[in-house]
Amino acid sequence: MAKILVATEKPFAKPAINGIREITEKEGYELSLLEKYTDKSELLKAVSGVEALIVRSDKVDREVIEAGGNLKIVVRAGAGYDNVDLEAASEKGIVVMNTPGQNSNAVAELATGMMVYSARNMFNGSAGTELYGKKVGIHGYGNVGKHINRIAKGFGMEVYTYHPRVEKRVIEGEGVIPVDSIEELYSTCQYISLNIPAREENLKAVGHKLLSAMPANGTLVNTARKEVIDEEGLLRVMEERNDIKYLSDIEPDCKGQMSEKFPGRYFFTPKKMGAQTAEANINAGIAAAKQIAGYLKDGDTTFRVNK
């Protein structure tokens, strides 16, 4: 009987656990829970002897992988997977998956909510502006981007994107205006929604050059990772232009300087909030269990992210 461990410092909602349990028991697997753990040693002990592991933002580093001597699959319930050491997993022949699309609407709603918050001057009592008729650029047109397109259209915004791996006719078919470069995207749109993964090619990808090209009253909304921002360049642009705002779903390392120099022009959530809805929590957890069952039963590696 295969053993499956759900290890979550921030637990899944009860309906998610019920759904995971239903799937695993139906397949004849044994389910173990490690919730609200406070020390890594607890995870190292719990992962020993299990074939499958489901995590959220929990760190699955080389030490954890070494401790999981029987591990065959790790599923990160969510889109990002930079909390899992892919190299160490591949060396052990362990399949790593994510659950793309399960929290996309939640992230998109947060991003557009931040745009409203910015447009209304963060509800400080002064007159703001409207999103209607404004241009929004989606930097990273994946699952989240598609939902942002849908929501932004509801506000009456013009939606643009640049995606070199998607044909223009496909983008246009979804009612989005394609541009020829990322530079054109930033220079065209007053609002930019940043949704790119923290892969090597994207680290510090957004900085002074792109941000300084934004139209008047430009607003950057980051629901990706802080590592994709060149914070030195961001600070320089904020210093040079008092019309630029930055809203992020994760606190940057330069939070102190932002607080000191640019009050009223930034907002950071207290912790990563993009996927923090009941619906996303449930969807991602159940998807993770289904993917584990599919892999253990049929060898399905549809959502594999390592080699």
C-alpha positions in Angstrom: 0.0 0.0 0.0 1.5 3.3 -1.1 1.8 6.0 1.6 1.0 9.6 0.8 2.1 12.5 3.1 0.4 15.9 3.1 3.0 18.2 4.8 1.7 21.8 5.2 3.0 24.4 7.6 -0.1 26.4 6.5 -2.8 23.6 6.4 -5.3 23.0 3.6 -8.9 23.9 4.3 -10.9 21.0 5.7 -12.9 20.4 2.5 -9.5 20.0 0.6 -8.3 17.4 3.1 -11.6 15.6 2.9 -11.3 15.5 -0.9 -7.7 14.4 -0.8 -8.6 11.6 1.7 -11.5 10.5 -0.5 -9.3 10.2 -3.5 -6.4 8.4 -1.7 -8.7 5.9 0.1 -10.5 5.1 -3.1 -7.2 4.1 -4.7 -6.2 2.1 -1.6 -3.4 4.4 -0.4 -2.6 5.3 3.2 -2.8 9.1 4.0 -0.7 10.9 6.6 -1.0 14.5 7.7 1.7 16.8 9.0 0.1 20.2 9.7 1.3 23.4 11.4 4.7 21.9 12.0 7.2 24.3 13.5 10.5 22.5 12.9 12.1 21.0 9.9 13.0 17.9 11.8 9.3 17.0 11.9 9.1 17.0 8.2 12.3 14.9 7.9 10.8 12.3 10.1 7.4 12.3 8.5 8.7 12.0 4.9 10.6 8.8 5.7 8.9 5.8 4.2 6.3 7.6 2.1 6.0 7.3 -1.7 4.3 10.6 -2.4 4.4 14.0 -0.9 2.0 17.0 -1.2 3.1 20.4 -0.1 2.1 24.0 -0.5 4.9 26.6 0.1 6.9 24.2 2.2 10.5 23.8 1.4 11.4 20.5 -0.1 15.2 20.8 -0.3 17.9 18.3 -0.8 17.8 17.2 2.9 14.1 16.5 2.7 14.5 14.6 -0.5 17.4 12.5 1.0 15.2 11.8 4.0 12.4 10.5 1.8 14.1 7.4 0.7 11.0 5.9 -0.9 9.7 9.0 -2.6 8.5 8.6 -6.1 6.6 11.9 -6.6 6.3 15.3 -5.0 3.4 17.6 -5.9 3.5 21.3 -5.1 -0.2 22.3 -4.8 0.0 25.6 -6.7 1.6 27.0 -9.8 5.1 28.1 -8.6 7.5 25.3 -7.6 10.7 27.2 -6.7 10.3 25.7 -3.1 11.3 22.3 -4.5 14.9 21.3 -5.3 14.3 20.0 -8.8 17.9 18.9 -9.3 18.0 16.9 -6.1 14.7 15.3 -7.0 15.8 14.4 -10.6 19.0 12.8 -9.2 16.8 10.4 -7.1 14.4 9.8 -10.0 11.6 11.6 -8.2 8.9 13.2 -10.3 8.0 16.7 -9.3 4.7 18.3 -10.4 2.8 21.5 -9.8 -1.0 22.0 -10.2 -1.2 24.8 -12.8 -4.4 26.7 -13.2 -6.0 25.8 -9.9 -5.3 29.1 -8.2 -5.2 31.3 -11.3 -8.5 33.0 -10.8 -7.6 33.8 -7.2 -4.4 35.4 -8.3 -6.1 37.3 -11.1 -8.7 38.7 -8.8 -6.0 39.9 -6.4 -4.1 41.6 -9.3 -7.1 43.4 -10.5 -8.1 44.3 -7.0 -4.7 45.9 -6.6 -5.3 47.9 -9.7 -8.6 49.3 -8.3 -6.8 50.1 -5.0 -4.1 52.0 -6.9 -6.5 53.8 -9.1 -8.5 55.0 -6.1 -5.3 56.3 -4.4 -5.4 53.4 -1.9 -8.7 54.7 -0.5 -7.0 57.7 1.2 -10.0 59.9 0.7 -8.7 61.8 -2.3 -10.2 61.7 -5.8 -8.8 58.8 -7.9 -9.3 57.6 -11.4 -11.2 54.8 -13.1 -9.9 51.6 -14.8 -12.4 52.1 -17.7 -10.7 52.8 -20.9 -7.2 52.3 -19.5 -4.6 50.0 -21.0 -3.4 47.0 -19.1 -0.4 44.9 -20.1 -0.1 41.3 -19.1 3.5 40.3 -18.7 3.3 36.6 -18.7 0.2 35.4 -20.6 -0.5 32.1 -18.9 -3.4 30.8 -16.8 -3.4 33.9 -14.6 -3.1 36.2 -17.5 -6.1 34.7 -19.2 -8.2 35.4 -16.1 -6.9 38.9 -15.9 -7.9 39.4 -19.5 -11.5 38.3 -18.6 -11.8 40.5 -15.5 -10.1 43.5 -17.1 -12.5 43.3 -20.0 -15.3 43.6 -17.4 -13.8 46.9 -16.3 -13.7 48.1 -19.9 -9.9 48.1 -20.1 -7.9 47.5 -23.3 -5.7 44.4 -22.8 -2.3 43.9 -24.3 0.4 41.2 -24.0 3.7 40.1 -25.3 4.3 36.3 -25.5 6.9 35.2 -28.0 5.8 31.5 -27.7 2.2 32.1 -28.5 1.1 33.0 -32.1 -0.5 36.4 -32.5 -3.6 34.9 -34.0 -4.2 32.9 -30.8 -3.7 36.0 -28.7 -6.0 38.1 -30.9 -8.6 35.3 -30.8 -8.9 35.9 -27.1 -9.5 39.6 -27.6 -6.0 40.6 -26.5 -3.8 43.0 -28.5 -0.4 41.5 -29.1 2.7 43.7 -29.2 6.1 43.0 -30.7 8.3 43.4 -27.6 8.3 43.6 -23.9 9.6 47.1 -24.2 6.5 48.0 -26.3 4.2 46.5 -23.7 5.6 48.7 -20.9 5.7 51.9 -22.9 2.1 51.3 -24.1 0.3 50.4 -20.9 -0.5 52.4 -17.8 -1.1 49.2 -15.8 1.2 46.2 -16.0 0.3 42.9 -14.4 3.5 40.9 -13.8 2.9 37.1 -13.8 6.2 35.6 -14.9 7.8 32.6 -13.0 11.1 33.1 -11.1 13.2 31.2 -13.6 16.8 32.1 -14.3 15.9 34.1 -17.4 13.4 36.2 -15.5 15.5 37.1 -12.5 15.7 40.9 -12.1 14.0 41.1 -15.5 11.9 44.2 -14.6 13.9 47.3 -13.6 14.7 50.8 -14.5 14.6 50.5 -18.3 11.2 49.0 -18.5 9.6 51.0 -15.7 10.9 54.3 -16.8 9.2 53.8 -20.2 5.8 53.5 -18.7 3.2 56.2 -19.5 2.2 58.8 -16.9 0.7 57.4 -13.7 2.1 54.0 -14.4 1.3 51.2 -12.0 3.2 47.9 -11.7 1.3 45.0 -10.0 3.5 42.0 -9.1 1.7 38.8 -8.2 4.8 36.8 -9.2 7.9 36.7 -7.1 10.1 39.4 -5.7 13.2 37.9 -7.5 11.9 39.0 -10.9 12.2 42.7 -9.9 15.5 44.6 -10.1 14.9 46.5 -6.9 17.7 48.9 -7.4 16.2 49.9 -10.7 12.7 50.1 -9.2 13.9 52.5 -6.4 15.7 54.7 -9.0 12.5 55.0 -11.1 10.4 55.7 -8.0 12.9 58.5 -7.1 12.9 60.0 -10.6 9.2 59.8 -11.2 6.6 60.6 -8.5 3.8 59.2 -10.6 4.9 55.6 -10.6 3.3 53.1 -8.1 4.3 49.6 -7.2 1.9 47.0 -5.6 3.1 43.5 -4.8 1.9 40.3 -3.4 5.2 39.9 -1.6 7.3 42.3 0.4 10.5 43.3 -1.4 13.8 43.5 0.3 13.7 47.3 -0.2 10.5 47.7 1.8 12.2 49.9 4.4 13.4 52.4 1.7 9.9 52.3 0.1 8.3 53.2 3.4 10.7 56.0 4.1 10.8 57.6 0.6 7.5 56.8 -1.2 4.5 56.8 1.2 1.2 56.4 -0.6 2.8 55.0 -3.7 3.2 51.3 -2.8 1.4 48.4 -1.2 2.6 45.0 -0.1 0.5 42.1 1.3 1.7 40.9 4.7 2.4 37.5 3.2 1.9 35.8 -0.2 -1.9 36.1 -0.7 -2.5 35.3 -4.3 -3.7 31.7 -3.8 -5.2 32.4 -0.3 -8.8 31.7 -1.1 -11.0 28.8 0.0 -11.7 27.8 -3.6 -8.0 27.9 -4.7 -7.0 26.0 -1.6 -9.5 23.2 -2.2 -8.9 23.1 -6.0 -5.1 22.8 -5.7 -5.2 20.1 -2.9 -7.6 17.9 -4.8 -5.7 18.3 -8.0 -2.5 17.3 -6.3 -4.1 14.1 -5.0 -5.6 13.3 -8.4 -2.2 13.8 -10.1 -0.5 11.5 -7.6 -3.1 8.8 -8.2 -2.7 9.2 -11.9 1.1 8.8 -11.7 1.2 5.9 -9.2 -1.6 4.1 -11.1 -0.9 4.9 -14.8 2.4 6.6 -14.9 0.8 9.9 -16.0 3.4 12.7 -15.9 1.3 15.5 -17.6 2.3 18.2 -15.1 5.9 17.2 -14.5 8.3 20.2 -14.0 11.6 18.4 -13.7 13.6 16.2 -16.0 
